[in-house]
């Protein structure tokens, strides 16, 4: 299917869309296939092989535990944090999992086979699931790739998936693959980028369902912040990173009783930190478009709702409209990155995650602040241009340092990019398409040490304890 707004903004658990959400989704698909095959009762053994980045940084990203939950039949968009803790505690205590929810097998994290130096041809985030009967005969086997943002692709079906994508895009009323095509649609129809995206989304659901779904997405973002602000202490994982959001929130409430505009950046920083601290804790977040970059769009959307001109007099209906338009516009830009380049840190570095999110957020903000399609495209271009080359080198493989602060910095970049674009007339020297191609090529040229392998950068130059 063509990439849509609810693909780019999906509900899952932390800390990583490519290393947690994707693997859980793949494991759940494998379990469902096994159950449907009728061979589930014959299963005597299970083997899980993890390759490349999944193996190198899986422990810090919760990859192995996510796979265990997926094999039990849980899906990332449905499982709640309390269920995660309960099931993982039971598996750890008993040493057994319930394959597809019904067959008990002795299996745990320690039983997975890690191959960090083996990179499968399709993508560095590869995983193979194999189940055998009592005689050692393979009953079912499948290899999946987690390609960023929670998206998964099965080995051998890559070409078919691309063909299906191309065919499904033909069914859209106003298809686009490049920013130039998108701007052309806007010009010929006299519509904004968000309106073009809405028309395409209406090909698969009603406008009421789209609006309701997007408002629900934002409510989950808000809920993520609310939960995070109640948590204190250290983040899990051993780095002893202190949660800052609760203390910062308390200070802001004391210093900024009247929502003074001079504090806008402190509030934006707070929202970004809160979301990403919750993500680092394995909490419930929205991929936007990934977990590692989940705080940027909520933070910039918070700015749009609280600090953009005229919002102090806005009705609830006005605010809801801002949320819908912002997310639709951001998603349209996200489609460009997803289809022309990548949103996977393991494939192109953090420029594909934080860079894409910053670009999407800048576009969304420019649109709701009255920007023309050309100004919106310019905002997206500015934000990505100044995230080019950003590496993915989290310390200890944990989505904490530098990931949490990086979201706050990128949110401020997005706001500045939108403001710069709105002070122009939409004409600019470098196009968004040129920047997207540059990001893709930069990612290809980037050393694997800096693409979520924990083999370079801060991951090796900072002592973990």
C-alpha positions, 0 to 999 in steps of 0.5 A: 500500500502507498505510505500514508499518514497512519503509517508514519504516525503509528502507536508503539512502545519504546525505545526504537521503531526500527529495533523494537517496534519492527522486530516485534511486528515481524515476530508477531507476523511469523507467529500468526503465519505459524498458527495459520499453517496448522503446524503450531502443535508440532513445534519442538524448537525455536531459533532466532538469528539477529544480524547487523545492527539488530545484533550489535545494539539489540540489548540496548534497544530492547530488540530481544525482549520485543521479539519475545513479545511478538512471538507470543502474539503481541503487536506494538500498537496494541500492547500496553506498557504494563502488559510488557512488564508483566509478560517479560517478568513471567518469561524471565522467571519461568524461562519459557514463552507462549509461542503464538499464545498457546505453545509453551517453549523453553526460550529466552533472550539468552537463546537468540543467535547474534551475528553483528558482523553479518549484514544481509544484502537487503538491510542491516536490520535483518532477522530470521525466525525458524521453528522445527519439529522433534526430528529437527525438520524445519516447519516454518522459516522467514527472514524479515528486515526492519527498515525504519519507522516500524516498517518491515519487509520480508526477504524475497518480497522486496520487489513485490512490495515496491511493485505494490507500492507503485500500483497503490499510488496509481489509485490515489487521486493525487499521487506524488513521489517527489517534492516537485510533483507535490508542488505541481499538484498544489499549483494545479489544484490550488490546494495546500500540501496538507489538503493534497494529503487529505484527499489522498487519505480519503481514498482509504477512509472517510475525512471524519475517520482521518480527523478522529484518527489524527486527533487520537494520535495527538492525544497519545503524544500528550499522554506520553508527555503526561506520564513522563512528567510523573516519572523521576529518577534514572532511566533504565539501562545502566548509563545512569541518565537522570530524567530531567523533564519532571524537574524542568516542568516544575521550574517552568510552572513557577517561572512562567505562570502566564505562558510568556512567549519568551519561554517558548524554547524552554517549553519546546525543550521540555516536551521533546525531552519528556517524550524521549525520556518516556521512549527510553523507558520503553513507554508508549509513544508515537513513531514520528516518523521513528521512535528515536525522533519521536519528540520533535513533532510533538514539541513543534506542534506544542509550539504551534498550539501555544505560541503561534500568533493568534492561538491565544484566542483559538477555540477548541475546534481551531486547535483541532484543525491545527493538529490535523493540518500540521500532521497531514502536512508533516506526513506528506513530507515524510512520504518523500523521505520514506520513498526516496531515501530512508528514515532508518538510522541503521541505514543512513544515520540519524539524519534519516530519523531526527533529520526527517522528523525536523523537516516534517515538523518544519513543514507542518509548522509553516503550513499552520502559520499560513505558509504557501506550498512553496514556503512549506517546501522551503521550511522542510528543505532548510531543516534537513539541509542542516541535519545532513551527515548526522550520525547515529552513535548512541552510547551503549546502544541505548536511545538516550545519549545523544538521542534525547537532547538531539530531539530538543535541538532538532525541534528548535531547528524546525521552528527556526526553519519554518520562521526563515521560510515564512520570511521569504517568498518561497523561492530558494536555491536548493530544492527539497528533492535535491536535499533528500537525494543528498541525504540518501547519498550521504547515508550510503557513503557514511561509515557503518561505524556511525549507523547504529552499530555502537562501533564509532563516535560517542558509542566508543569515545564515552565510558559507559559507567 
